[in-house]
Amino acid sequence: MEATRILMEEHRVIERVVSSLDRAARRLDAGEPIEAGFFVDAADFIKGFADGCHHKKEESVLFPAMERAGVSRQGGPLAVMLAEHEEGRRLTRAMRAAAEELATGRPEWKTGVVQNALGYVALLRQHIAKENGVLFPMANRVIAPEVQGGLAEAFDRIEHEEIGVGMHEKYLAMAERLERQAGR
């Protein structure tokens, strides 16, 4: 299905940032110089792209289509995905707050940056594996073919009307910059 293919392509971009975040957090933990701004920028990417674009498509388009096809939002895979989205938001907020404190010259906040960054990395790696391996194949099976085409169109509307034209390019450039800063 086109909609799940789009989401899987977005996963690849998110995974690039997750890998960069993993490298940067481990380097910071080892005492290497990593600017606190890296983690603020990573939080901006997560909030804008992973959550504001990707999760928005899932939560406002794909998941409701799956519900209409008989998949319950209460319990089961949709409930798990929604709970993990919330946990990712919590970890991102905590990482950003700790990074902002670290940037003011308070080194005691390094632990908070590292723990929340690595928590987000672990969460997202298993979350993406579940979506790619379980949720998206399920969506492809349960959503009627005549409905599937409309999902990709709804994704386009979200991108153009709510997120803004050209934002994918902005976030791709951010992913590349974060990769360079973390040291591919």
Phi and psi in degrees as GROMACS dihedral restraints (atoms count N, CA, C in turn):
[ dihedral_restraints ]
;  ai    aj    ak    al  type     phi  dphi    fc
    3     4     5     6     1   -57.5    20    10
    4     5     6     7     1   -44.1    20    10
    6     7     8     9     1   -61.7    20    10
    7     8     9    10     1   -46.0    20    10
    9    10    11    12     1   -70.2    20    10
   10    11    12    13     1   -29.9    20    10
   12    13    14    15     1   -64.4    20    10
   13    14    15    16     1   -42.5    20    10
   15    16    17    18     1   -60.0    20    10
   16    17    18    19     1   -46.2    20    10
   18    19    20    21     1   -63.7    20    10
   19    20    21    22     1   -37.7    20    10
   21    22    23    24     1   -68.2    20    10
   22    23    24    25     1   -35.9    20    10
   24    25    26    27     1   -63.6    20    10
   25    26    27    28     1   -40.5    20    10
   27    28    29    30     1   -64.8    20    10
   28    29    30    31     1   -34.9    20    10
   30    31    32    33     1   -57.3    20    10
   31    32    33    34     1   -39.0    20    10
   33    34    35    36     1   -62.3    20    10
   34    35    36    37     1   -38.7    20    10
   36    37    38    39     1   -68.0    20    10
   37    38    39    40     1   -44.8    20    10
   39    40    41    42     1   -61.3    20    10
   40    41    42    43     1   -41.0    20    10
   42    43    44    45     1   -62.4    20    10
   43    44    45    46     1   -33.2    20    10
   45    46    47    48     1   -62.8    20    10
   46    47    48    49     1   -43.7    20    10
   48    49    50    51     1   -70.4    20    10
   49    50    51    52     1   -39.0    20    10
   51    52    53    54     1   -59.7    20    10
   52    53    54    55     1   -42.9    20    10
   54    55    56    57     1   -64.8    20    10
   55    56    57    58     1   -39.6    20    10
   57    58    59    60     1   -64.8    20    10
   58    59    60    61     1   -41.9    20    10
   60    61    62    63     1   -63.1    20    10
   61    62    63    64     1   -41.1    20    10
   63    64    65    66     1   -59.9    20    10
   64    65    66    67     1   -50.4    20    10
   66    67    68    69     1   -61.2    20    10
   67    68    69    70     1   -46.0    20    10
   69    70    71    72     1   -64.7    20    10
   70    71    72    73     1   -42.4    20    10
   72    73    74    75     1   -64.5    20    10
   73    74    75    76     1   -41.2    20    10
   75    76    77    78     1   -67.2    20    10
   76    77    78    79     1   -37.6    20    10
   78    79    80    81     1   -66.1    20    10
   79    80    81    82     1   -44.3    20    10
   81    82    83    84     1   -61.0    20    10
   82    83    84    85     1   -43.2    20    10
   84    85    86    87     1   -62.3    20    10
   85    86    87    88     1   -33.0    20    10
   87    88    89    90     1   -81.8    20    10
   88    89    90    91     1     1.0    20    10
   90    91    92    93     1    92.5    20    10
   91    92    93    94     1     5.2    20    10
   93    94    95    96     1   -75.9    20    10
   94    95    96    97     1   153.5    20    10
   96    97    98    99     1   -77.8    20    10
   97    98    99   100     1   109.2    20    10
   99   100   101   102     1  -124.8    20    10
  100   101   102   103     1   125.6    20    10
  102   103   104   105     1   -64.2    20    10
  103   104   105   106     1   137.7    20    10
  105   106   107   108     1   -59.6    20    10
  106   107   108   109     1   -29.5    20    10
  108   109   110   111     1   -60.1    20    10
  109   110   111   112     1   -26.5    20    10
  111   112   113   114     1   -57.5    20    10
  112   113   114   115     1   -45.0    20    10
  114   115   116   117     1   -72.9    20    10
  115   116   117   118     1   -32.3    20    10
  117   118   119   120     1   -65.6    20    10
  118   119   120   121     1   -44.1    20    10
  120   121   122   123     1   -63.9    20    10
  121   122   123   124     1   -40.2    20    10
  123   124   125   126     1   -62.5    20    10
  124   125   126   127     1   -40.2    20    10
  126   127   128   129     1   -64.5    20    10
  127   128   129   130     1   -37.2    20    10
  129   130   131   132     1   -63.7    20    10
  130   131   132   133     1   -42.1    20    10
  132   133   134   135     1   -61.5    20    10
  133   134   135   136     1   -47.4    20    10
  135   136   137   138     1   -60.8    20    10
  136   137   138   139     1   -47.7    20    10
  138   139   140   141     1   -65.5    20    10
  139   140   141   142     1   -41.9    20    10
  141   142   143   144     1   -79.5    20    10
  142   143   144   145     1   -44.7    20    10
  144   145   146   147     1   -98.7    20    10
  145   146   147   148     1   -59.2    20    10
  147   148   149   150     1   -61.8    20    10
  148   149   150   151     1   -43.6    20    10
  150   151   152   153     1   -93.8    20    10
  151   152   153   154     1   -51.6    20    10
  153   154   155   156     1   -68.8    20    10
  154   155   156   157     1   -26.3    20    10
  156   157   158   159     1  -109.9    20    10
  157   158   159   160     1   -62.3    20    10
  159   160   161   162     1   -64.7    20    10
  160   161   162   163     1   -55.4    20    10
  162   163   164   165     1   -65.9    20    10
  163   164   165   166     1   -31.0    20    10
  165   166   167   168     1   -62.4    20    10
  166   167   168   169     1   -41.6    20    10
  168   169   170   171     1   -62.9    20    10
  169   170   171   172     1   -42.4    20    10
  171   172   173   174     1   -65.8    20    10
  172   173   174   175     1   -51.2    20    10
  174   175   176   177     1   -72.3    20    10
  175   176   177   178     1   -31.2    20    10
  177   178   179   180     1  -103.1    20    10
  178   179   180   181     1   -10.6    20    10
  180   181   182   183     1  -125.6    20    10
  181   182   183   184     1   -62.1    20    10
  183   184   185   186     1   -66.1    20    10
  184   185   186   187     1   -50.9    20    10
  186   187   188   189     1   -61.4    20    10
  187   188   189   190     1   -45.1    20    10
  189   190   191   192     1   -61.4    20    10
  190   191   192   193     1   -35.5    20    10
  192   193   194   195     1   -65.2    20    10
  193   194   195   196     1   -37.7    20    10
  195   196   197   198     1   -67.4    20    10
  196   197   198   199     1   -39.4    20    10
  198   199   200   201     1   -61.3    20    10
  199   200   201   202     1   -45.7    20    10
  201   202   203   204     1   -61.9    20    10
  202   203   204   205     1   -25.5    20    10
  204   205   206   207     1   -87.9    20    10
  205   206   207   208     1     2.7    20    10
  207   208   209   210     1   108.5    20    10
  208   209   210   211     1     1.4    20    10
  210   211   212   213     1   -87.1    20    10
  211   212   213   214     1   124.0    20    10
  213   214   215   216     1   -73.6    20    10
  214   215   216   217     1   140.9    20    10
  216   217   218   219     1   -79.8    20    10
  217   218   219   220     1   -23.2    20    10
  219   220   221   222     1   -91.0    20    10
  220   221   222   223     1   114.1    20    10
  222   223   224   225     1    75.3    20    10
  223   224   225   226     1   166.4    20    10
  225   226   227   228     1    76.7    20    10
  226   227   228   229     1  -168.3    20    10
  228   229   230   231     1   -63.3    20    10
  229   230   231   232     1   -37.0    20    10
  231   232   233   234     1   -65.8    20    10
  232   233   234   235     1   -41.8    20    10
  234   235   236   237     1   -63.0    20    10
  235   236   237   238     1   -39.7    20    10
  237   238   239   240     1   -64.4    20    10
  238   239   240   241     1   -46.2    20    10
  240   241   242   243     1   -62.3    20    10
  241   242   243   244     1   -43.0    20    10
  243   244   245   246     1   -63.8    20    10
  244   245   246   247     1   -41.6    20    10
  246   247   248   249     1   -63.8    20    10
  247   248   249   250     1   -39.2    20    10
  249   250   251   252     1   -69.5    20    10
  250   251   252   253     1   -34.9    20    10
  252   253   254   255     1   -60.2    20    10
  253   254   255   256     1   -44.0    20    10
  255   256   257   258     1   -63.6    20    10
  256   257   258   259     1   -41.9    20    10
  258   259   260   261     1   -63.5    20    10
  259   260   261   262     1   -40.2    20    10
  261   262   263   264     1   -61.4    20    10
  262   263   264   265     1   -40.5    20    10
  264   265   266   267     1   -63.1    20    10
  265   266   267   268     1   -42.8    20    10
  267   268   269   270     1   -62.7    20    10
  268   269   270   271     1   -47.0    20    10
  270   271   272   273     1   -63.3    20    10
  271   272   273   274     1   -38.7    20    10
  273   274   275   276     1   -65.9    20    10
  274   275   276   277     1   -44.8    20    10
  276   277   278   279     1   -60.5    20    10
  277   278   279   280     1   -43.6    20    10
  279   280   281   282     1   -66.9    20    10
  280   281   282   283     1   -40.2    20    10
  282   283   284   285     1   -63.3    20    10
  283   284   285   286     1   -45.7    20    10
  285   286   287   288     1   -61.8    20    10
  286   287   288   289     1   -46.1    20    10
  288   289   290   291     1   -60.9    20    10
  289   290   291   292     1   -43.5    20    10
  291   292   293   294     1   -65.6    20    10
  292   293   294   295     1   -40.2    20    10
  294   295   296   297     1   -65.3    20    10
  295   296   297   298     1   -38.2    20    10
  297   298   299   300     1   -65.1    20    10
  298   299   300   301     1   -38.5    20    10
  300   301   302   303     1   -67.0    20    10
  301   302   303   304     1   -42.6    20    10
  303   304   305   306     1   -59.9    20    10
  304   305   306   307     1   -39.3    20    10
  306   307   308   309     1   -64.9    20    10
  307   308   309   310     1   -22.5    20    10
  309   310   311   312     1   -84.0    20    10
  310   311   312   313     1     6.0    20    10
  312   313   314   315     1    92.5    20    10
  313   314   315   316     1    23.7    20    10
  315   316   317   318     1  -108.4    20    10
  316   317   318   319     1    88.6    20    10
  318   319   320   321     1   -63.0    20    10
  319   320   321   322     1   -19.0    20    10
  321   322   323   324     1   -64.5    20    10
  322   323   324   325     1   -15.1    20    10
  324   325   326   327     1   -84.1    20    10
  325   326   327   328     1    -5.6    20    10
  327   328   329   330     1   -57.1    20    10
  328   329   330   331     1   -41.6    20    10
  330   331   332   333     1   -60.2    20    10
  331   332   333   334     1   -42.5    20    10
  333   334   335   336     1   -63.5    20    10
  334   335   336   337     1   -39.8    20    10
  336   337   338   339     1   -61.7    20    10
  337   338   339   340     1   -51.1    20    10
  339   340   341   342     1   -62.9    20    10
  340   341   342   343     1   -48.4    20    10
  342   343   344   345     1   -62.5    20    10
  343   344   345   346     1   -44.3    20    10
  345   346   347   348     1   -71.8    20    10
  346   347   348   349     1   -37.1    20    10
  348   349   350   351     1   -63.8    20    10
  349   350   351   352     1   -47.9    20    10
  351   352   353   354     1   -69.1    20    10
  352   353   354   355     1   -31.5    20    10
  354   355   356   357     1   -63.3    20    10
  355   356   357   358     1   -42.3    20    10
  357   358   359   360     1   -64.8    20    10
  358   359   360   361     1   -43.6    20    10
  360   361   362   363     1   -56.9    20    10
  361   362   363   364     1   -50.8    20    10
  363   364   365   366     1   -62.4    20    10
  364   365   366   367     1   -44.3    20    10
  366   367   368   369     1   -59.7    20    10
  367   368   369   370     1   -50.5    20    10
  369   370   371   372     1   -67.4    20    10
  370   371   372   373     1   -36.1    20    10
  372   373   374   375     1   -61.9    20    10
  373   374   375   376     1   -45.7    20    10
  375   376   377   378     1   -74.9    20    10
  376   377   378   379     1   -32.1    20    10
  378   379   380   381     1   -63.0    20    10
  379   380   381   382     1   -47.7    20    10
  381   382   383   384     1   -63.2    20    10
  382   383   384   385     1   -40.0    20    10
  384   385   386   387     1   -61.2    20    10
  385   386   387   388     1   -40.6    20    10
  387   388   389   390     1   -67.0    20    10
  388   389   390   391     1   -42.7    20    10
  390   391   392   393     1   -65.1    20    10
  391   392   393   394     1   -48.3    20    10
  393   394   395   396     1   -65.4    20    10
  394   395   396   397     1   -38.6    20    10
  396   397   398   399     1   -90.4    20    10
  397   398   399   400     1   -25.0    20    10
  399   400   401   402     1  -122.6    20    10
  400   401   402   403     1   -58.4    20    10
  402   403   404   405     1   -66.0    20    10
  403   404   405   406     1   -48.8    20    10
  405   406   407   408     1   -67.1    20    10
  406   407   408   409     1   -42.1    20    10
  408   409   410   411     1   -60.4    20    10
  409   410   411   412     1   -36.5    20    10
  411   412   413   414     1   -62.6    20    10
  412   413   414   415     1   -45.3    20    10
  414   415   416   417     1   -59.3    20    10
  415   416   417   418     1   -42.9    20    10
  417   418   419   420     1   -62.3    20    10
  418   419   420   421     1   -31.7    20    10
  420   421   422   423     1   -79.3    20    10
  421   422   423   424     1   -40.3    20    10
  423   424   425   426     1   -91.9    20    10
  424   425   426   427     1   -25.6    20    10
  426   427   428   429     1   -84.2    20    10
  427   428   429   430     1   125.8    20    10
  429   430   431   432     1   -60.1    20    10
  430   431   432   433     1   141.8    20    10
  432   433   434   435     1   -54.3    20    10
  433   434   435   436     1   -36.4    20    10
  435   436   437   438     1   -70.0    20    10
  436   437   438   439     1   -17.1    20    10
  438   439   440   441     1   -91.0    20    10
  439   440   441   442     1   -30.1    20    10
  441   442   443   444     1   -59.3    20    10
  442   443   444   445     1   -39.3    20    10
  444   445   446   447     1   -61.9    20    10
  445   446   447   448     1   -34.6    20    10
  447   448   449   450     1   -68.4    20    10
  448   449   450   451     1   -23.3    20    10
  450   451   452   453     1   -66.4    20    10
  451   452   453   454     1   -45.3    20    10
  453   454   455   456     1   -63.4    20    10
  454   455   456   457     1   -37.1    20    10
  456   457   458   459     1   -64.2    20    10
  457   458   459   460     1   -40.3    20    10
  459   460   461   462     1   -64.9    20    10
  460   461   462   463     1   -36.8    20    10
  462   463   464   465     1   -60.6    20    10
  463   464   465   466     1   -44.0    20    10
  465   466   467   468     1   -60.9    20    10
  466   467   468   469     1   -41.4    20    10
  468   469   470   471     1   -61.2    20    10
  469   470   471   472     1   -42.8    20    10
  471   472   473   474     1   -59.4    20    10
  472   473   474   475     1   -46.1    20    10
  474   475   476   477     1   -64.4    20    10
  475   476   477   478     1   -43.0    20    10
  477   478   479   480     1   -81.8    20    10
  478   479   480   481     1   -39.8    20    10
  480   481   482   483     1   -89.8    20    10
  481   482   483   484     1   -34.0    20    10
  483   484   485   486     1  -106.0    20    10
  484   485   486   487     1   -31.8    20    10
  486   487   488   489     1  -100.5    20    10
  487   488   489   490     1   -40.1    20    10
  489   490   491   492     1   114.4    20    10
  490   491   492   493     1   144.1    20    10
  492   493   494   495     1   -66.7    20    10
  493   494   495   496     1   139.3    20    10
  495   496   497   498     1    85.4    20    10
  496   497   498   499     1     1.3    20    10
  498   499   500   501     1   -71.9    20    10
  499   500   501   502     1   -32.6    20    10
  501   502   503   504     1   -58.6    20    10
  502   503   504   505     1   -44.1    20    10
  504   505   506   507     1   -62.3    20    10
  505   506   507   508     1   -41.2    20    10
  507   508   509   510     1   -59.5    20    10
  508   509   510   511     1   -45.8    20    10
  510   511   512   513     1   -73.9    20    10
  511   512   513   514     1   -30.9    20    10
  513   514   515   516     1   -64.4    20    10
  514   515   516   517     1   -41.6    20    10
  516   517   518   519     1   -64.7    20    10
  517   518   519   520     1   -39.6    20    10
  519   520   521   522     1   -61.8    20    10
  520   521   522   523     1   -43.3    20    10
  522   523   524   525     1   -60.2    20    10
  523   524   525   526     1   -43.2    20    10
  525   526   527   528     1   -64.1    20    10
  526   527   528   529     1   -43.0    20    10
  528   529   530   531     1   -63.5    20    10
  529   530   531   532     1   -43.2    20    10
  531   532   533   534     1   -64.1    20    10
  532   533   534   535     1   -38.2    20    10
  534   535   536   537     1   -61.0    20    10
  535   536   537   538     1   -44.4    20    10
  537   538   539   540     1   -63.2    20    10
  538   539   540   541     1   -44.8    20    10
  540   541   542   543     1   -64.8    20    10
  541   542   543   544     1   -35.3    20    10
  543   544   545   546     1   -79.7    20    10
  544   545   546   547     1   -15.3    20    10
  546   547   548   549     1    81.3    20    10
  547   548   549   550     1    86.6    20    10
